[in-house]
């Protein structure tokens, strides 16, 4: 049995290579445009749960759970 050992790149090297790959693939303008796009933040689980509860009909939910 052969064991393959993988080592991860240091974070600064990973970022440098990723940016270089983006520039090669997209060009400098589109790579910059991609990197500066605003990212939407995912809802945290508590907020998502509270929003789900607000739309919940307790009677219908309990009937579904307990038959």
Secondary structure, DSSP 8 states (H G I E B T S, - for coil): ----------HHHHHHHHHHHHHHHH-HHHHHHHHTS-------HHHHHHHHHHT--HHHHHHHHH-
